Amino acid sequence: MLRPWARWWLWLWGGVAVALLVLIFFLPFRWWALAAAIGFGSMEGVGLIRTDDPYPPLTHVIRRFLPRWVAFTAIYGFTGAAGSVWLHISTPEKLGALFAMLGWFTTHFDVTFDTSKSLEERAKYQMIAGTAKRVLLRKRPSSSLN
């Protein structure tokens, strides 16, 4: 039986991923690659050691919590933008948008042609909607300023 994932580990993954995405636009490739090897590589290595521990690799975290179209649109988009920055070939937002569109098309058609994946993705949408609904409808403590 798999143990539940450590919440702090999931938050750390989010922080590392966001930091690496932002650093794409500020660091030359070699320094970004070093930061990725340290931040991403060390955590991914820990996540791959055992399958039954509370420290999953990023791929597993993304798969559990994000719909495929969101994950692949972002992966393709940031890859295009990063390539644009590091290779000085275009404006990052344009190449990133073009690659993101390709990622969305690929995932959309891949999922559409696979019934079991369509059902899996629908379950993720329901999880996200349920969480958003709980957060938005949470009762706020009333103030005692009477």
N, C-alpha and C positions, 0 to 999 in steps of 0.2 A: 504494500500500500504506500502511495506517495504521501509524503508529509506536505502540509501547507507551506506555501512560499513565504519567506520572511518579508514583511511589509517594508522594512527599512531598505532591504536589498532592491526591491522594486523601485522605490523612490531614488535610490542611488543610481540605478540604471537610467532612470529618467533624467537625472541631473547630468550624468556623463554624456548621454546621447545629445541632449540639448547643447551642452558646452561644446561638444565636437562639431555639431552642425553650425553653431555660431562661429567657431574658430576657422571654419573653411574660408570665410571672407576676410580674415585678418592675418592668417599665417601662410607662408609659402608651404608648398606641399611637403617638403622634407620635415619641417617642424611639426606640421599637422600630423603627419604619419607617425612621428615619434610620440606625440600626445595620444594618438589613437592606439598605438601599441601598448602604452602604459595604462591608459584609462580603460579602453575597450578590451584590449588583449588580456589584461590581468583578470578582469571580471568574467570574460568569456571563458578563460581557462578554468577558473574556479567553477563556473557553471557547467562545464563539460566533464568534470572529474567523476561525479556520481549522479545518477538519475534520480535518486530517492532523497536528495537533500533539499533544504529550503532555498537554495541559491541557483536559480535557473539561468541558462544563457539567454541573451537578449532575444534571440529568435523565438524562443518558447514564450517569452513574455509578450512579445508583439503578437504572436499567433493567438494567444489566449484572449487578449484584450482589444485588439483592433480588427475591424473588418479588413479583409484582404485589399479592397480597393483603396482604403486609406493608407495602409502600409506600403503598397507597391507604388501608388501615386507619389507618396513622399520619398520613397527610396529612389525611384527614377528621377524625380524632380531635383532632389538634392545632388544626385550624381551628375546630372546635366549642368546644374549651376556650379558645382565644384569644378568640373572639367572646364567650364567656361572661364572661371577665375584663374585656375592654375595654368591653363594653356593660352590664355589671353586671346580667345577666338571669337567672342561675342559678348553681348551684355548678359550677365548671369540670369537675370529674371526671364529673358526671352528663351534662352536655351533650356533653363530649368522648367519653364512652362511647357515647352515642346516635349521634353522628356517625360514630364509628369503626365501629359496627355497620353503619351505612348504607354506609360505604366497603367493608367486608368483603363485604356482600351484593352490592353492585354489581360488584365485581371477581370474586367467586366465580362469579356467573352469567355475566358477560362471558366469562371464560376457559372455563367449562364449555361454552358454545355455540360455541367456536372451537377446533377440533382442533389447528391449528398452534400456537396460544398455549398450549394444554394441554401440548404436547410441549416448548415453550420453557421453561415454568415447571418442568416435571419435570427438565429439564437443570440449572436453577438449584438445585433441591433436592439433586440429586446432587452438584453442586459444593460446596454448603454442607456436606453430610454428609461428603464426602471430606476437606475442609479440617478439619472438627472431628475426624474420625477420626485424621488425621495429627498434629494437635496433641495429642490425648489419648493417643495411643499412641507418641509420640516417646520414644525411649530417653533416659533420664536418665543423666548421667555417674555412675558409681559412686564412692563416696567411698573414699579410701585411708586409712582410720583403723585399719588392721589392726595 
